[in-house]
Amino acid sequence: MNERQRDTARHAKGRGSKFVYDELKREILSLVLKPGIPLDETSLSERFAMSRSPVREALVRLSAEGLVVMLSNRSTLVAPINMVDFPRYVEALDFLQRINTRLAAQNRSELEVEAMSDAAKAFDQACAANDYLAMSATNRDFHMAIADAGKNIYLARAYGQILDEGRRILHMHFDYIKASTSDTLLGSEHQDMISAIEARDVALADQLAHHHTRQFHDRFVDFMSAKYSDDFDFARSTLSATA
């Protein structure tokens, strides 16, 4: 095989792995692939009509993002959703959401405010279309636009990771909101955060970010309590109301 052929094979392999990764990630995030189910490399190879190598690469990438668990016996499972640690997850989300939003209010540019507004509009459009996958993706885009405006790559990276880890929880959260007769996702929360950031009001931006986390927390606890009231003791954790 000459150099050009090797390059062609390498590029094809990269596209194959990315395709498998994208498809499996979409199915995991949208809960088509349920938490805890096995992912067999041979079956996936047959499904995607490619060798096990790109399938393995895709699974390794998903493992790095916490979406699958690769066990010592070489078997792979869709990562469980750990409800026991949900209060700790929310604590971390609250901290990162508040600090990145505070920094955005301090450091934002006009172009970055426009990027937030565009992402907020995309989220609203996804909500109107009732497209859960687009809703979780555009919600992430909105919050990462805020993190980008904060200009701290380390805090932004940690924020992105925790947002990704919570996307499956968001899908259950969306189901609850959809079934609710008194709640909606199409509120003014995102726009209020943008307005505070644009005004460089750090204290208000922090307060709104904290409220945003509390609202997510309370809605999801209500969902879990309603769904598992008979056989699931879900402790209602408390986030500090102080900034």
CORJO-V608110 format. One record per residue. PHI is phi in whole degrees, -180 to 180 (999 if undefined). OMEGA is omega in whole degrees, -180 to 180 (999 if undefined). NEAR is the number of other C-alpha atoms within 12 Angstrom. Layout:
BEGIN
PHI_OMEGA_NEAR / PHI_OMEGA_NEAR
END
This chain:
BEGIN
999_-180_9 / -81_-175_8 / -63_-179_9 / -65_179_10 / -64_178_11 / -64_178_12 / -63_179_13 / -61_179_14 / -64_-179_16 / -66_180_17 / -67_178_15 / -63_179_17 / -64_179_23 / -63_178_21 / -67_179_19 / -63_180_26 / -63_-180_32 / -65_179_25 / -63_178_22 / -62_179_34 / -58_-178_31 / -62_-178_20 / -66_-179_23 / -67_179_33 / -62_179_35 / -60_-177_26 / -72_178_25 / -71_-177_38 / -66_-179_39 / -89_177_30 / 67_169_27 / -65_170_19 / -93_-173_23 / -74_176_23 / -55_175_26 / 92_-179_21 / -78_-179_20 / -75_174_24 / -118_-176_33 / -89_-176_21 / -61_-179_28 / -64_179_21 / -65_178_16 / -66_177_26 / -61_178_23 / -67_-179_14 / -62_-176_17 / -93_177_23 / 55_177_18 / -150_-178_23 / -68_-179_22 / -73_-176_23 / -62_178_23 / -66_176_30 / -63_179_36 / -61_179_33 / -60_180_26 / -64_-180_36 / -67_178_41 / -63_179_29 / -65_178_23 / -65_177_34 / -64_179_25 / -63_179_18 / -92_177_27 / 78_-178_30 / -93_173_41 / -132_178_36 / -119_179_27 / -100_-174_28 / -87_-175_16 / -67_179_8 / -88_177_8 / 75_173_16 / -85_-176_20 / -132_179_30 / -124_167_30 / -63_-175_32 / -60_175_30 / -64_171_26 / -99_-173_29 / -86_-179_19 / -71_-179_23 / -61_-178_18 / -92_-178_17 / -56_177_27 / -59_178_25 / -70_177_20 / -61_-177_29 / -66_176_36 / -58_-180_23 / -67_178_26 / -60_-179_36 / -61_-180_35 / -61_-176_30 / -69_178_34 / -65_-178_43 / -70_-176_39 / -68_179_35 / -69_179_40 / -71_175_52 / -60_-179_39 / -64_178_34 / -63_178_43 / -64_179_37 / -79_-164_27 / -116_-170_26 / -64_171_33 / -110_179_24 / -64_179_19 / -63_180_16 / -70_174_27 / -65_177_35 / -63_179_22 / -64_176_26 / -62_-179_39 / -63_179_30 / -63_-180_24 / -67_178_30 / -64_178_37 / -65_179_25 / -63_177_26 / -64_180_34 / -61_179_30 / -65_178_20 / -67_177_23 / -63_-180_28 / -63_179_18 / -85_-179_15 / 57_-179_21 / -99_-173_22 / -61_-178_34 / -64_177_29 / -67_179_28 / -63_-180_34 / -69_180_36 / -70_-178_32 / -74_173_32 / -62_177_39 / -62_-179_33 / -58_180_29 / -62_-177_38 / -70_177_47 / -75_172_37 / -64_175_37 / -65_180_52 / -61_178_40 / -61_179_33 / -69_178_35 / -72_172_36 / 65_170_25 / -120_-171_24 / -66_-178_17 / -74_177_16 / -68_178_29 / -65_180_32 / -64_179_21 / -65_179_23 / -64_179_36 / -60_180_31 / -64_-177_25 / -72_174_31 / -65_178_35 / -63_-179_33 / -64_-177_34 / -93_-174_37 / -67_178_34 / -70_175_38 / -63_178_36 / -59_-179_34 / -64_175_35 / -67_177_28 / -60_179_33 / -62_178_32 / -59_-179_28 / -66_-179_27 / -64_-180_26 / -61_-178_24 / -80_-176_17 / -75_176_16 / -95_-174_9 / -124_-175_10 / -127_180_19 / -151_176_23 / -89_-177_34 / -89_177_24 / -104_-176_18 / -105_-172_18 / -58_-178_28 / -63_-179_37 / -66_177_29 / -63_178_25 / -65_179_40 / -62_-178_41 / -62_179_28 / -66_179_30 / -66_-180_41 / -62_180_32 / -80_-177_22 / 58_178_26 / -90_-173_24 / -63_-177_29 / -64_180_24 / -69_178_26 / -59_178_36 / -63_-179_34 / -62_-179_30 / -68_178_34 / -64_179_41 / -64_178_34 / -62_180_28 / -61_178_32 / -67_-180_34 / -61_-179_29 / -65_176_26 / -60_180_35 / -58_-175_31 / -67_178_26 / -62_-177_30 / -72_176_34 / -63_176_31 / -61_178_25 / -60_-178_28 / -66_180_27 / -66_180_19 / -70_-175_19 / -78_-173_19 / -121_-175_16 / -61_-176_14 / -87_-173_10 / -138_-178_10 / -141_-180_15 / -91_-176_15 / -101_-177_23 / -68_179_21 / -86_-180_23 / -79_-177_20 / -122_172_19 / -89_177_25 / -61_180_15 / -84_-178_16 / -91_180_15 / -81_999_19
END
